[in-house]
Amino acid sequence: MTEGAARRRPAPAPPLLGIGQVLAKLQPEFPELTPSKLRFLEEQGLVTPSRTAAGYRKFSPADVERLQVILAMQRDHYLPLKVIRAHLEAVDAGDAPALPGAVSAATVRATAHRFSREELLREAGAGAGLLDEAIAASVIRPAEVYGTDALEALRALAALGAVGIEPRHLRGLRAAAEREAALIDQAIAPERRSDPAGRARSAERARELAEHLAVVHASVLRRALEGGSR
C-alpha cells in the first residue's frame, strides 16, 4: 500500500461499550449509577444506544458523554428528566438554551468534575469564613469535594452577604427543606412499595415533586415581598 493510500484510509470507528463497561467508566464519578438506571434513562428517551443482533445495548462515546451530562445535571442541579430532555432536544436541534438558573449544558460538562475546598472558594470568589459559616448553618454540607450545587449556593451566599444576609440568618432553610423532603417521601411511598426495584423511577418522581414545591415556594416568597412593599 502506498503512503498516500495509507493516509486516505478512514480511521477506525471508536469501540462501542456494553452496559458493564459504561458502568466501569462512569461509576467512579456517579457511584449510584446502576444497570437499571441506565435502562430507565433509555426508556425515558434520554439516550439511545444501538443494539446488537442479539439485543445487547452498545453505547458510543457520544452516548457516554451524553450520560455524563445527564447525570451531572441530576446530581448537581437536581433537575427532573423532563427538563433535561427538553434542554437536550433543543441542543440537538442546534439551539443553545440555558437551563433554569442560566446553567448551560456546556457549563455542566465543564464542571462535571468535583471541586476541592480551595477550588470551590476560588470559583465562587468567596472567603473561607463564609464557607465555614454556611456549613455551620447547615446550608452547605461539609465534604472532601464539592459539586456545582455547592458552588452556586456559595456564590448566592456571597451576593446575599453583600446586603447583610448571613448564613446564620438562613438556618431555618434546612428545617424547611427537611419537612418538604419528608412530604415528598410520604407522597411517593405508595409508588415505591408497588415497584420496589424502581429506584430510578422513584428518584425521578421525587425530583419532579421537588420542582413543583420550588415553584410554590417562589410564588409564596414573591407574594410576601409584594405584601411587605405596600
N, CA and C of each residue as an Amber inpcrd file, in Angstrom:
protein
   690
   0.8440000  -1.2000000   0.0000000   0.0000000   0.0000000   0.0000000
   0.8800000   1.2520000   0.0000000   0.5590000   2.2330000  -0.8390000
   1.3630000   3.4540000  -0.9130000   1.0960000   4.3230000   0.3040000
   2.0270000   5.2900000   0.5040000   1.8630000   6.2120000   1.6440000
   0.5890000   7.0180000   1.5030000   0.2540000   7.4400000   0.2550000
  -0.9600000   8.2310000   0.0470000  -2.2040000   7.4360000   0.3700000
  -2.2110000   6.1400000  -0.0270000  -3.3790000   5.3060000   0.2620000
  -3.5450000   5.1170000   1.7540000  -2.4070000   4.9750000   2.4750000
  -2.4800000   4.8120000   3.9260000  -3.0690000   6.0460000   4.5910000
  -2.7130000   7.2290000   4.0100000  -3.2610000   8.4620000   4.6030000
  -4.7540000   8.5660000   4.3490000  -5.2190000   8.0050000   3.1940000
  -6.6350000   8.1290000   2.8510000  -7.5010000   7.1140000   3.5890000
  -6.8970000   6.1080000   4.2200000  -7.6890000   5.0950000   4.8980000
  -8.4380000   5.7300000   6.0670000  -9.7570000   5.5530000   6.1630000
 -10.5100000   6.1580000   7.2750000 -10.0780000   5.5830000   8.6110000
 -10.1120000   6.4410000   9.6180000  -9.7500000   5.9990000  10.9640000
 -10.7840000   4.9990000  11.4560000 -10.3560000   3.9970000  12.1840000
 -11.3210000   3.0220000  12.6940000 -12.3100000   3.6720000  13.6470000
 -13.5440000   3.1970000  13.5900000 -14.5770000   3.7440000  14.4750000
 -14.2380000   3.4080000  15.9180000 -14.5170000   4.3270000  16.8490000
 -14.2430000   4.0340000  18.2620000 -15.0800000   2.8490000  18.7270000
 -14.5640000   2.0460000  19.6200000 -15.3000000   0.8500000  20.0550000
 -16.5700000   1.2170000  20.8110000 -17.5880000   0.4010000  20.6370000
 -18.8260000   0.5620000  21.3860000 -18.6900000  -0.1730000  22.7170000
 -19.3870000   0.3330000  23.7280000 -19.2720000  -0.2110000  25.0770000
 -20.5690000  -0.8760000  25.5060000 -20.4460000  -1.9900000  26.2110000
 -21.5990000  -2.6270000  26.8190000 -21.9500000  -1.9490000  28.1350000
 -23.0530000  -2.3670000  28.7400000 -23.5010000  -1.7480000  29.9890000
 -22.4240000  -1.8510000  31.0650000 -21.8080000  -3.0100000  31.2070000
 -20.7840000  -3.1760000  32.2320000 -19.6140000  -2.2330000  32.0390000
 -19.2110000  -2.0140000  30.7840000 -18.0890000  -1.1120000  30.5060000
 -18.4730000   0.3450000  30.7730000 -19.7250000   0.6900000  30.4680000
 -20.1960000   2.0490000  30.7560000 -20.2200000   2.2850000  32.2590000
 -20.6960000   1.3060000  33.0100000 -20.7150000   1.4370000  34.4680000
 -19.3060000   1.6020000  35.0250000 -18.3690000   0.8050000  34.4990000
 -16.9830000   0.9060000  34.9790000 -16.4050000   2.2750000  34.6890000
 -16.8310000   2.8890000  33.5980000 -16.3090000   4.2020000  33.2030000
 -16.9290000   5.3370000  34.0090000 -18.2350000   5.2140000  34.3380000
 -18.9520000   6.3260000  34.9500000 -19.1460000   6.2070000  36.4620000
 -19.1340000   4.9860000  36.9970000 -19.4180000   4.8330000  38.4230000
 -18.4170000   5.5210000  39.3550000 -17.1300000   5.6610000  38.9860000
 -16.2490000   6.4140000  39.8850000 -16.7490000   7.8340000  40.1450000
 -17.3710000   8.4370000  39.1440000 -17.9080000   9.7970000  39.3110000
 -19.3590000   9.7830000  39.7730000 -20.1020000   8.7590000  39.3650000
 -21.5260000   8.6490000  39.7080000 -21.7620000   7.2730000  40.3460000
 -21.3850000   7.0920000  41.6080000 -21.3940000   5.7640000  42.2320000
 -22.7680000   5.1140000  42.3270000 -23.8400000   5.9040000  42.2370000
 -25.1700000   5.3120000  42.3540000 -25.7320000   4.8720000  41.0080000
 -24.9570000   4.9870000  39.9560000 -25.4040000   4.5380000  38.6480000
 -25.4630000   3.0080000  38.6270000 -26.5720000   2.4780000  38.1520000
 -26.7830000   1.0310000  38.0980000 -27.2860000   0.6400000  36.7130000
 -27.2650000  -0.6600000  36.3860000 -27.8380000  -1.0870000  35.1000000
 -29.2920000  -0.6710000  34.9480000 -30.0690000  -0.7600000  36.0370000
 -31.4840000  -0.3660000  35.9360000 -31.6230000   1.1220000  35.6750000
 -30.7090000   1.9430000  36.2290000 -30.7590000   3.3870000  35.9610000
 -30.4520000   3.6640000  34.4940000 -29.4750000   2.9540000  33.9320000
 -29.1740000   3.1260000  32.5140000 -30.3780000   2.7450000  31.6590000
 -31.0070000   1.6280000  31.9970000 -32.1780000   1.2020000  31.2290000
 -33.3220000   2.2000000  31.3730000 -33.4580000   2.7780000  32.5830000
 -34.5090000   3.7730000  32.8060000 -34.2730000   5.0190000  31.9610000
 -33.0180000   5.4730000  31.8810000 -32.7130000   6.6510000  31.0600000
 -33.0040000   6.3750000  29.5870000 -32.7370000   5.1550000  29.1420000
 -33.0820000   4.7960000  27.7640000 -34.6020000   4.7790000  27.5880000
 -35.3010000   4.2080000  28.5430000 -36.7640000   4.1480000  28.4940000
 -37.3670000   5.5400000  28.4030000 -36.7400000   6.5000000  29.0740000
 -37.2300000   7.8770000  29.0820000 -36.7850000   8.6700000  27.8480000
 -36.0520000   8.0370000  26.9500000 -35.6550000   8.6990000  25.7120000
 -34.4950000   9.6490000  25.8470000 -33.7150000   9.5230000  26.9330000
 -32.5780000  10.4210000  27.1390000 -31.3420000   9.9650000  26.3750000
 -31.2130000   8.6780000  26.1750000 -30.0730000   8.1290000  25.4510000
 -30.5810000   6.9530000  24.6210000 -30.0030000   6.7680000  23.4430000
 -30.4870000   5.7170000  22.5430000 -29.3150000   4.8710000  22.0530000
 -28.8410000   3.9480000  22.8840000 -27.7370000   3.0860000  22.4440000
 -28.1770000   2.1860000  21.2970000 -27.2170000   1.7530000  20.5210000
 -27.5190000   0.8110000  19.4540000 -27.7030000  -0.5790000  20.0520000
 -28.1610000  -1.5070000  19.2360000 -28.3820000  -2.8780000  19.7000000
 -27.6600000  -3.8570000  18.7790000 -27.1270000  -4.9050000  19.3820000
 -26.5370000  -5.9690000  18.5790000 -27.6610000  -6.8520000  18.0470000
 -27.3040000  -7.7920000  17.1760000 -28.3010000  -8.7200000  16.6450000
 -28.9520000  -9.5200000  17.7610000 -28.2050000  -9.7330000  18.8290000
 -28.7400000 -10.4920000  19.9630000 -29.5180000  -9.6040000  20.9440000
 -29.5820000  -8.3000000  20.6670000 -30.3570000  -7.3970000  21.5030000
 -29.5940000  -6.7190000  22.6160000 -28.2690000  -6.8870000  22.6620000
 -27.4810000  -6.2430000  23.7130000 -27.2690000  -4.7610000  23.3920000
 -27.3300000  -3.9300000  24.4320000 -27.1130000  -2.4980000  24.2440000
 -25.6300000  -2.2130000  24.0340000 -25.3400000  -1.2900000  23.1170000
 -23.9790000  -0.8580000  22.8660000 -23.9530000   0.6660000  22.8270000
 -23.0830000   1.2550000  23.6660000 -23.0310000   2.7020000  23.8230000
 -21.8090000   3.2680000  23.1000000 -22.0330000   4.3330000  22.3360000
 -20.9450000   5.0140000  21.6520000 -20.2960000   6.0220000  22.5890000
 -19.1030000   6.5590000  22.2340000 -18.5130000   7.6310000  23.0580000
 -19.4620000   8.8160000  23.2270000 -20.2330000   9.1340000  22.1700000
 -21.1980000  10.2410000  22.2850000 -22.2960000   9.9030000  23.2920000
 -22.7270000   8.6440000  23.3190000 -23.7280000   8.2240000  24.3040000
 -23.1850000   8.3910000  25.7250000 -21.9250000   8.0040000  25.9270000
 -21.3130000   8.0910000  27.2560000 -21.1910000   9.5530000  27.6860000
 -20.7910000  10.4220000  26.7480000 -20.6920000  11.8460000  27.0730000
 -22.0600000  12.4160000  27.4170000 -23.0780000  11.9960000  26.6800000
 -24.4380000  12.4640000  26.9540000 -24.8890000  11.9950000  28.3420000
 -24.5670000  10.7640000  28.6740000 -24.9030000  10.2550000  30.0050000
 -24.2170000  11.0680000  31.0930000 -22.9660000  11.4360000  30.8750000
 -22.2460000  12.2470000  31.8640000 -22.9550000  13.5760000  32.0920000
 -23.4120000  14.2000000  31.0050000 -24.1180000  15.4760000  31.1240000
 -25.4300000  15.2860000  31.8720000 -26.1880000  14.2510000  31.5110000
 -27.4730000  13.9920000  32.1590000 -27.2890000  13.7490000  33.6490000
 -26.3450000  12.8850000  33.9840000 -26.1300000  12.5370000  35.3870000
 -25.6130000  13.7290000  36.1940000 -24.7800000  14.5660000  35.5750000
 -24.2860000  15.7580000  36.2640000 -25.4130000  16.7590000  36.4850000
 -26.3230000  16.8780000  35.5090000 -27.4660000  17.7810000  35.6790000
 -28.3480000  17.3130000  36.8280000 -28.5360000  16.0160000  36.9180000
 -29.3470000  15.4880000  38.0110000 -28.6490000  15.6730000  39.3490000
 -27.3730000  15.3080000  39.4070000 -26.6390000  15.3400000  40.6700000
 -26.3990000  16.7570000  41.1750000 -25.9550000  17.6280000  40.2900000
 -25.5060000  18.9470000  40.7260000 -26.6070000  19.9930000  40.7100000
 -27.6700000  19.7530000  39.9450000 -28.7340000  20.7590000  39.8360000
 -30.1030000  20.2070000  40.1840000 -30.1730000  18.8920000  40.4790000
 -31.4130000  18.2350000  40.8830000 -32.5380000  18.5140000  39.8920000
 -32.1950000  18.4730000  38.6220000 -33.1890000  18.7430000  37.5860000
 -33.9540000  17.4730000  37.2340000 -35.2760000  17.5620000  37.0770000
 -36.0360000  16.3940000  36.6310000 -35.7340000  16.0720000  35.1720000
 -35.9710000  14.8340000  34.7990000 -35.6010000  14.3870000  33.4570000
 -36.3700000  15.1230000  32.3610000 -37.5980000  15.5410000  32.6310000
 -38.3480000  16.2350000  31.5820000 -37.6820000  17.5650000  31.2280000
 -37.0800000  18.2240000  32.2190000 -36.3610000  19.4710000  31.9500000
 -35.0790000  19.1760000  31.1770000 -34.3640000  18.1320000  31.6080000
 -33.1300000  17.7520000  30.9180000 -33.4330000  17.3200000  29.4860000
 -34.5060000  16.5410000  29.3160000 -34.8580000  16.0720000  27.9750000
 -35.1660000  17.2390000  27.0390000 -35.9690000  18.1810000  27.5200000
 -36.3110000  19.3390000  26.6890000 -35.0680000  20.1290000  26.3220000
 -34.1640000  20.2560000  27.2830000 -32.9250000  21.0030000  27.0300000
 -32.0720000  20.3010000  25.9710000 -31.9020000  18.9950000  26.1180000
 -31.0600000  18.2620000  25.1740000 -31.6870000  18.1980000  23.7890000
 -33.0130000  18.1280000  23.7300000 -33.6780000  18.1500000  22.4270000
 -33.4330000  19.4840000  21.7180000 -33.4360000  20.5770000  22.4850000
 -33.1490000  21.8840000  21.8950000 -31.7030000  21.9490000  21.4150000
 -30.7730000  21.3900000  22.2120000 -29.3660000  21.3500000  21.8100000
 -29.2040000  20.5170000  20.5410000 -29.8860000  19.3660000  20.4960000
 -29.8080000  18.5080000  19.3170000 -30.3290000  19.2240000  18.0770000
 -31.2830000  20.1460000  18.2720000 -31.8580000  20.8890000  17.1460000
 -30.9880000  22.0680000  16.7240000 -29.8680000  22.2720000  17.4260000
 -28.9500000  23.3360000  17.0540000 -29.0700000  24.5920000  17.8770000
 -29.9460000  24.5970000  18.8690000 -30.0890000  25.7700000  19.7300000
 -29.0640000  25.7060000  20.8620000 -28.9710000  26.8000000  21.6190000
 -28.0620000  26.8340000  22.7740000 -28.8220000  27.3860000  23.9780000
 -29.8420000  26.6490000  24.4290000 -30.6630000  27.1550000  25.5380000
 -29.9370000  27.0530000  26.8700000 -30.3890000  27.8510000  27.8070000
 -29.8630000  27.7720000  29.1730000 -30.8510000  27.0030000  30.0260000
 -30.3380000  26.2480000  30.9520000 -31.1800000  25.5470000  31.9040000
 -31.6510000  26.5330000  32.9760000 -32.6390000  26.1300000  33.7950000
 -33.0510000  27.0030000  34.9020000 -31.8350000  27.4340000  35.7110000
 -31.7840000  28.7250000  36.0270000 -30.6290000  29.2540000  36.7360000
 -29.5120000  29.6520000  35.7900000 -29.8250000  29.6990000  34.4740000
 -28.8610000  30.1140000  33.4500000 -27.6520000  29.1970000  33.3890000
 -27.8690000  27.9250000  33.6840000 -26.7970000  26.9370000  33.5940000
 -26.8990000  26.2380000  32.2480000 -25.8480000  26.2440000  31.4760000
 -25.8500000  25.5880000  30.1730000 -25.2720000  24.1950000  30.2710000
 -25.5760000  23.3820000  29.2710000 -25.0090000  22.0310000  29.2330000
 -23.4920000  22.0980000  29.1650000 -22.9710000  23.1130000  28.4640000
 -21.5170000  23.2550000  28.3720000 -20.9160000  23.5040000  29.7560000
 -21.6190000  24.3020000  30.5620000 -21.1370000  24.5570000  31.9150000
 -21.1620000  23.2870000  32.7430000 -22.2550000  22.5270000  32.6110000
 -22.3450000  21.2630000  33.3370000 -21.2150000  20.3430000  32.9300000
 -20.9560000  20.2590000  31.6130000 -19.9000000  19.3710000  31.1240000
 -18.5410000  19.8270000  31.6480000 -18.3300000  21.1540000  31.6610000
 -17.0280000  21.6830000  32.0790000 -16.8090000  21.5340000  33.5740000
 -17.8940000  21.5190000  34.3390000 -17.7540000  21.4690000  35.7930000
 -18.2190000  20.1360000  36.3710000 -18.3000000  19.1080000  35.4990000
 -18.7580000  17.8050000  35.9780000 -17.7910000  17.2380000  37.0160000
 -16.5300000  17.6660000  36.9670000 -15.6030000  17.2110000  37.9920000
 -15.9630000  17.8800000  39.3160000 -15.4510000  17.3590000  40.3950000
 -15.7600000  17.9120000  41.7000000 -14.6970000  18.9200000  42.1140000
 -15.0800000  19.8420000  43.0000000 -14.1820000  20.8980000  43.4450000
 -13.6050000  20.5650000  44.8210000 -12.3220000  20.7740000  44.9780000
 -11.7520000  20.7400000  46.3180000 -12.2020000  22.0150000  47.0450000
 -11.9430000  22.0710000  48.3320000 -12.3220000  23.2630000  49.1020000
 -11.6890000  24.5140000  48.5070000 -10.4050000  24.4380000  48.1840000
  -9.7070000  25.5940000  47.6400000 -10.2750000  25.9970000  46.2820000
 -10.5740000  25.0000000  45.4450000 -11.1500000  25.2890000  44.1240000
 -12.5330000  25.9010000  44.2660000 -13.3230000  25.3970000  45.2080000
 -14.6670000  25.9380000  45.4290000 -14.6050000  27.4040000  45.8110000
 -13.7280000  27.7300000  46.7590000 -13.6040000  29.1180000  47.2000000
 -13.1410000  30.0170000  46.0530000 -12.2010000  29.5250000  45.2570000
 -11.6880000  30.3300000  44.1440000 -12.7650000  30.5610000  43.0880000
 -13.4980000  29.4910000  42.7150000 -14.5290000  29.6110000  41.6860000
 -15.6860000  30.5040000  42.1450000 -16.0020000  30.4300000  43.4420000
 -17.1220000  31.2180000  43.9670000 -16.7170000  32.6420000  44.3000000
 -15.4150000  32.8990000  44.3770000 -14.9550000  34.2240000  44.7690000
 -15.3360000  34.5440000  46.1980000 -15.2870000  33.5120000  47.0550000
 -15.7120000  33.6870000  48.4470000 -14.5640000  33.3680000  49.3910000
 -14.6860000  33.8580000  50.6050000 -13.6730000  33.5850000  51.6090000
 -13.9640000  32.3050000  52.3750000 -12.9390000  31.7570000  52.9970000
 -13.1010000  30.5240000  53.7560000 -14.0900000  30.7050000  54.9040000
 -14.1380000  31.9080000  55.4660000 -15.0480000  32.1570000  56.5810000
 -16.5000000  31.9830000  56.1810000 -16.8490000  32.4170000  54.9780000
 -18.2320000  32.2980000  54.5120000 -18.6090000  30.8350000  54.3570000
 -17.6990000  30.0390000  53.7880000 -17.9770000  28.6140000  53.6370000
 -18.1480000  27.9490000  55.0010000 -17.2840000  28.2810000  55.9460000
 -17.3850000  27.7020000  57.2880000 -18.7180000  28.0770000  57.9430000
 -19.1430000  29.3210000  57.7430000 -20.4230000  29.7630000  58.3120000
 -21.5870000  29.0310000  57.6530000 -21.4850000  28.8170000  56.3400000
 -22.5530000  28.1100000  55.6190000 -22.6510000  26.6610000  56.0980000
 -21.5150000  26.0470000  56.3360000 -21.5120000  24.6660000  56.8340000
 -22.0830000  24.6180000  58.2470000 -21.6950000  25.5770000  59.0930000
 -22.1930000  25.6180000  60.4710000 -23.7040000  25.8130000  60.5030000
 -24.2350000  26.5470000  59.5180000 -25.6730000  26.8090000  59.4540000
 -26.4270000  25.7190000  58.7000000 -25.7070000  24.6640000  58.2570000
 -26.2940000  23.5420000  57.5060000 -26.8870000  23.9750000  56.1760000
 -26.3660000  25.0550000  55.6250000 -26.7940000  25.4970000  54.3000000
 -25.9980000  24.7600000  53.2250000 -24.7350000  24.4660000  53.5040000
 -23.8850000  23.6600000  52.6280000 -23.3620000  22.4880000  53.4440000
 -23.3780000  21.3140000  52.8510000 -22.9160000  20.1160000  53.5550000
 -21.3940000  20.0180000  53.4970000 -20.7340000  19.7450000  54.6010000
 -19.2750000  19.5980000  54.5600000 -18.8950000  18.3750000  53.7310000
 -17.8000000  18.4800000  52.9780000 -17.3820000  17.3760000  52.1180000
 -15.9080000  17.5130000  51.7810000 -15.3410000  16.4110000  51.3270000
 -13.9710000  16.4390000  50.8260000 -13.9290000  17.1300000  49.4760000
 -14.9560000  16.8680000  48.6630000 -15.0840000  17.5080000  47.3510000
 -16.5120000  18.0170000  47.2150000 -16.6860000  19.0670000  46.4190000
 -17.9880000  19.7240000  46.2770000 -18.4090000  19.7440000  44.8150000
 -19.7200000  19.7750000  44.5990000 -20.2660000  19.8700000  43.2530000
 -20.7150000  21.2780000  42.9310000 -21.3070000  21.4270000  41.7450000
 -21.7370000  22.7560000  41.3250000 -22.9200000  23.2670000  42.1390000
 -23.6460000  22.3550000  42.8140000 -24.7070000  22.8340000  43.6880000
 -24.1290000  23.6580000  44.8300000 -23.0180000  23.1760000  45.4030000
 -22.3480000  23.9430000  46.4620000 -21.7550000  25.2290000  45.9130000
 -21.2330000  25.1810000  44.6890000 -20.6790000  26.3770000  44.0650000
 -21.7510000  27.4460000  43.8940000 -22.9080000  27.0500000  43.3600000
 -23.9910000  28.0160000  43.1570000 -24.4880000  28.5670000  44.4850000
 -24.5850000  27.6950000  45.5030000 -25.0410000  28.1480000  46.8190000
 -24.0600000  29.1430000  47.4210000 -22.7610000  28.8560000  47.2920000
 -21.7620000  29.7490000  47.8770000 -21.7430000  31.0900000  47.1510000
 -21.8960000  31.0710000  45.8460000 -21.9850000  32.3340000  45.1010000
 -23.1920000  33.1390000  45.5530000 -24.3340000  32.4590000  45.7360000
 -25.5430000  33.1480000  46.1820000 -25.3460000  33.7220000  47.5820000
 -24.6900000  32.9580000  48.4530000 -24.4400000  33.4420000  49.8110000
 -23.5270000  34.6630000  49.8030000 -22.5590000  34.6720000  48.8940000
 -21.6820000  35.8380000  48.7920000 -22.4790000  37.0680000  48.3740000
 -23.4190000  36.8930000  47.4320000 -24.2530000  38.0160000  46.9960000
 -25.1730000  38.4820000  48.1290000 -25.7390000  37.5270000  48.8690000
 -26.6020000  37.8890000  49.9970000 -25.8020000  38.5760000  51.0960000
 -24.5740000  38.1180000  51.2960000 -23.7330000  38.7240000  52.3150000
 -23.4440000  40.1820000  52.0480000 -23.4570000  40.5600000  50.7670000
 -23.1890000  41.9530000  50.4140000 -24.2640000  42.8880000  50.9420000
 -25.4620000  42.3520000  51.2260000 -26.5360000  43.1910000  51.7650000
 -26.8490000  42.8150000  53.2150000 -25.9310000  42.0800000  53.8430000
 -26.0800000  41.7940000  55.2640000 -26.8250000  40.5240000  55.6160000
 -27.1960000  39.7010000  54.6220000 -27.8660000  38.4350000  54.9120000
 -26.7970000  37.3560000  55.0220000 -26.6150000  36.8300000  56.2270000
 -25.5500000  35.8790000  56.5020000 -26.1080000  34.4640000  56.6190000
 -25.2360000  33.4540000  56.4930000 -25.7090000  32.0630000  56.6120000
 -26.4910000  31.7980000  57.8920000 -26.0860000  32.4150000  59.0060000
 -26.7730000  32.1610000  60.2750000 -28.2280000  32.6180000  60.2210000
 -28.5300000  33.5560000  59.3170000 -29.9120000  34.0060000  59.1650000
 -30.7630000  32.9730000  58.4210000 -30.1180000  31.9820000  57.8200000
 -30.8150000  31.0320000  56.9490000 -30.9240000  29.6410000  57.5540000
 -30.7070000  29.5370000  58.8550000 -30.7580000  28.2230000  59.4970000
 -32.1070000  27.5380000  59.2960000 -33.1500000  28.3140000  59.2290000
 -34.4870000  27.7300000  59.0610000 -34.6730000  27.0420000  57.7210000
 -33.8280000  27.3620000  56.7470000 -33.9700000  26.7370000  55.4280000
 -33.7760000  25.2310000  55.5200000 -32.8220000  24.7800000  56.3260000
 -32.5540000  23.3440000  56.4430000 -33.7710000  22.6260000  57.0080000
 -34.3470000  23.1840000  58.0750000 -35.5130000  22.5500000  58.6790000
 -36.6870000  22.5180000  57.7070000 -36.8830000  23.6220000  56.9770000
 -37.9700000  23.6590000  55.9950000 -37.7420000  22.6430000  54.8800000
 -36.4870000  22.5400000  54.4300000 -36.1690000  21.5810000  53.3700000
 -36.4080000  20.1560000  53.8300000 -36.0620000  19.8660000  55.0860000
 -36.2720000  18.5180000  55.6080000 -37.7610000  18.2010000  55.7140000
 -38.5780000  19.1910000  56.0660000 -40.0250000  18.9660000  56.1120000
 -40.5650000  18.6870000  54.7150000 -40.0850000  19.4570000  53.7270000
 -40.5460000  19.2440000  52.3570000 -40.0850000  17.8920000  51.8290000
 -38.8620000  17.4930000  52.1700000 -38.3620000  16.1820000  51.7500000
 -39.2120000  15.0700000  52.3540000 -39.6350000  15.2420000  53.6030000
 -40.4840000  14.2450000  54.2480000 -41.8430000  14.1660000  53.5580000
 -42.3710000  15.3130000  53.1450000 -43.6400000  15.3270000  52.4090000
 -43.5140000  14.5480000  51.1000000 -42.4120000  14.7920000  50.3840000
 -42.1930000  14.1080000  49.1180000 -42.0310000  12.6100000  49.3350000
 -41.2580000  12.2470000  50.3520000 -41.0390000  10.8310000  50.6390000
 -42.3540000  10.1410000  50.9680000 -43.2100000  10.8260000  51.7180000
 -44.5140000  10.2640000  52.0560000 -45.3810000  10.1150000  50.8090000
 -45.2800000  11.0880000  49.9020000 -46.1070000  11.0590000  48.6960000
 -45.7210000   9.9260000  47.7470000 -44.4290000   9.6370000  47.6500000
 -44.0010000   8.6080000  46.6990000 -43.8970000   7.2210000  47.3340000
 -44.1510000   7.1290000  48.6420000 -44.0350000   5.8320000  49.3270000
 -44.9250000   4.7640000  48.6950000 -46.1990000   5.0630000  48.3460000
 -47.0240000   4.0190000  47.7120000 -46.4370000   3.5260000  46.3920000
 -45.8810000   4.4520000  45.5690000 -45.2720000   4.0530000  44.3090000
 -44.0550000   3.1740000  44.5570000 -43.2770000   3.5320000  45.5700000
 -42.0700000   2.7750000  45.8740000 -42.4130000   1.3670000  46.3530000
 -43.5000000   1.2530000  47.1270000 -43.9100000  -0.0750000  47.6080000
 -44.4170000  -0.9420000  46.4710000 -45.0970000  -0.3090000  45.4960000
 -45.6400000  -1.0950000  44.3860000 -44.5750000  -1.5010000  43.3850000
 -43.4330000  -0.8090000  43.3970000 -42.3470000  -1.1310000  42.4570000
 -41.0260000  -1.0310000  43.2020000 -40.7300000  -1.9960000  44.0790000
 -39.5190000  -1.9090000  44.9170000 -38.2370000  -1.8040000  44.1110000
 -38.2290000  -2.3220000  42.8810000 -36.9980000  -2.3040000  42.0830000
 -36.8390000  -0.9910000  41.3150000 -37.8720000  -0.1600000  41.3370000
 -37.8310000   1.0570000  40.5190000 -37.2220000   2.2390000  41.2410000
 -36.0010000   2.1180000  41.7400000 -35.3620000   3.2130000  42.4750000
 -35.1750000   4.4380000  41.5980000 -34.7570000   4.2180000  40.3460000
 -34.5400000   5.3580000  39.4470000 -35.8490000   6.0910000  39.1910000
 -36.9310000   5.3270000  39.0210000 -38.2370000   5.9460000  38.7810000
 -38.6920000   6.7420000  40.0010000 -38.4900000   6.1890000  41.2060000
 -38.8730000   6.9030000  42.4260000 -38.0540000   8.1770000  42.6040000
 -36.7510000   8.0930000  42.3150000 -35.8950000   9.2730000  42.4380000
 -36.3230000  10.3510000  41.4520000 -36.7060000   9.9460000  40.2540000
 -37.1480000  10.9270000  39.2570000 -38.4600000  11.5730000  39.6800000
 -39.3620000  10.7670000  40.2350000 -40.6290000  11.3150000  40.7230000
 -40.3710000  12.3190000  41.8470000 -39.4160000  12.0280000  42.7170000
 -39.0710000  12.9500000  43.7970000 -38.5540000  14.2650000  43.2340000
 -37.7370000  14.1960000  42.1750000 -37.2250000  15.4270000  41.5490000
 -38.3730000  16.2620000  40.9750000 -39.3290000  15.5990000  40.3400000
 -40.4610000  16.3270000  39.7720000 -41.2540000  17.0290000  40.8630000
 -41.5110000  16.3210000  41.9590000 -42.2630000  16.9290000  43.0520000
 -41.4700000  18.0640000  43.6970000 -40.1530000  17.9060000  43.7920000
 -39.3160000  18.9750000  44.3420000 -39.3940000  20.2210000  43.4670000
 -39.4590000  20.0290000  42.1570000 -39.5810000  21.1680000  41.2470000
 -40.9000000  21.8920000  41.4900000 -41.9820000  21.1430000  41.6780000
 -43.2810000  21.7710000  41.9390000 -43.2530000  22.5530000  43.2580000
 -42.6210000  21.9600000  44.2810000 -42.5180000  22.6620000  45.5600000
 -41.6940000  23.9340000  45.4290000 -40.6480000  23.8870000  44.6000000
 -39.8200000  25.0810000  44.3980000 -40.6350000  26.1930000  43.7510000
 -41.5180000  25.8280000  42.8170000 -42.3770000  26.8320000  42.1690000
 -43.3160000  27.4660000  43.2000000 -43.9210000  26.6240000  44.0410000
 -44.8250000  27.1390000  45.0660000 -44.0740000  28.0230000  46.0480000
 -42.8770000  27.5790000  46.4440000 -42.0620000  28.3620000  47.3940000
 -41.7530000  29.7350000  46.8140000 -41.3550000  29.7740000  45.5310000
 -41.0300000  31.0520000  44.8930000 -42.2560000  31.9540000  44.8270000
 -43.4130000  31.3550000  44.5430000 -44.6410000  32.1430000  44.4660000
 -45.0010000  32.7310000  45.8280000 -44.8890000  31.9280000  46.8800000
 -45.2020000  32.4080000  48.2280000 -44.2320000  33.5210000  48.6280000
 -42.9510000  33.3560000  48.2990000 -41.9640000  34.3800000  48.6330000
 -42.2500000  35.6760000  47.8940000 -42.6200000  35.5680000  46.6140000
 -42.9430000  36.7970000  45.8530000 -44.1420000  37.5050000  46.4580000
 -45.1540000  36.7480000  46.8400000 -46.3540000  37.3690000  47.4230000
 -46.0100000  38.0450000  48.7370000 -45.1380000  37.4020000  49.5290000
 -44.7420000  38.0030000  50.7980000 -43.9810000  39.3070000  50.5630000
 -43.1280000  39.3220000  49.5470000 -42.3820000  40.5420000  49.2440000
 -43.3190000  41.6390000  48.7480000 -44.2860000  41.2630000  47.9190000
 -45.2300000  42.2610000  47.4210000 -46.0810000  42.8130000  48.5500000
 -46.4480000  41.9410000  49.4870000 -47.2350000  42.3900000  50.6290000
 -46.4570000  43.3370000  51.5090000 -45.1260000  43.0380000  51.6530000
 -44.2850000  43.8740000  52.5060000 -43.9580000  45.2070000  51.8810000
 -44.1300000  45.3220000  50.5400000 -43.7770000  46.5720000  49.8740000
 -44.9220000  47.5520000  49.8320000 -46.0920000  47.0980000  50.3020000
 -47.2410000  48.0100000  50.2590000 -47.1720000  49.0090000  51.3980000
